[in-house]
Amino acid sequence: MARYFRRRKFCRFTAEGVQEIDYKDIATLKNYITGKR
């Protein structure tokens, strides 16, 4: 029986200590935005 370990989810912004998220910074938010509406 194979065991697998889940990777713990974490927020990249809190891990880096970001106090404010700039919603106009597309390069940073590109990973979190889908093309669908």
N, C-alpha and C positions, 0 to 999 in steps of 0.2 A: 504494500500500500504506500503510495507516494504522499509525502507531506509537502505542503506548500505554505509559504509564509506570505501574508499580505503585506504590502508596503503601506506604512501608515501615511494617511493623507495629511498634508500640511499646507498652510497658506504661504506662498512665496513672499508675499508682501510683509507679513508679520515676522517671518524668519529673517528677512533682511533689515527689519527695523524701520520700515517705511511708515511715516506718520500720516502722509496724505497721498492719495492716489490721483494722479492727473488723468482725467478721462479723455483728454485730447492727445495723449501720448499713445499713438496707434502701435508703435513698435513694441512697447511693453505689453499692451493689452491684446496683441494679435493672437497669442496662445489661448486666450479665454473667450474670443469672439468666434462664433460660427457664421457661415455665410447665409444660413437660413434665417428667416424672420418669423 
